[in-house]
């Protein structure tokens, strides 16, 4: 139930216009209702009470708040929920710890109408029209879409490059908000990455062919769950093995030929991984060879191979999925509250 609490990072000193709209968390909640037991859902959200300007929401009050698509949550809250999802699922032994991948991976679980109805998507940029592949237009729309999803953030399309018959769009993303203060670094490949890769599915067309993270805001100490990397004489070591080296962010940019324009992030020291790190606990690669860890912003790229076999935008399939999914989700949510 709602109760008075310390203001914390509630946004009182900033603006709610920089909070993150609820449909993303609502989509996540809807997937939980479909795949998790009731007790698991309750236990997860018990760990995440929400402080809204001194009123602490938990239990049914919190559930109702998150389910309301017209509301929003502070950035720090959204990312703390996302960061805790995989550890919680691993600890509980739940299957499919990649739950968040399904937000846009062909599952009709995110409010597609909310995304597709955005003016950003209703006026596709010229790139898609000139190439005959709507995915190019979607790629150019991503900075505007990211700023809509994460108000107060900064996302920019830095370049288009041609590589061996494919096209690559490079982006910079800084999730920090001047109103909300520091935002915890998050696992891009586990959260935003798959959502962006599959974004064209919201328009009924094929996904992008690949998404690659080049610079990661997480530090090397945040990559392992059961062990600890160590820096020794500018080298990164784990269990006696060499994994990477310390470099300046500006050096990495020159090495990778990234030009970030007027973003001007701090030129901090970070770690360049020489080989991919496979986490034995999460049973997946958590950082790839050539990635920079501890960067001041995220750098990523989307790759488009030869023209999509389904290049035109078609919302028929999207609308059918939405029509099937959300009535059942609404019924499941009502039953959940009654338990």
Secondary structure, DSSP 4 states (H G I P E B T S, - for coil): --EE---TTSSTTS-GGGSEETHHHHHHHHHHHHHS-HHHHHHHHHT--EEETTEEE-HHHHHHHHH-TT-EE-HHHHHHHHHHHHHHHHHHT-S-TTGGGGGSSS-TTS-HHHHHTSHHHHS--HHHHHHT-HHHHHHHHHHHHHHHHTTT-EEEEEEEEEETTEEEEEEEEE--BTTTB------TTTTHHHHHHTGGGGGTSPPPSEEEEEEESS-GGGS-SSS--EEETTEEEETTEEEEEEEEHHHHHHHHT---GGG-----EEEEESS-EEETTTTEEEE-TT-EES-SSEEEEEEE-S--TT-S---HHHHHHHHHHHHHHHHHHHHHHH-
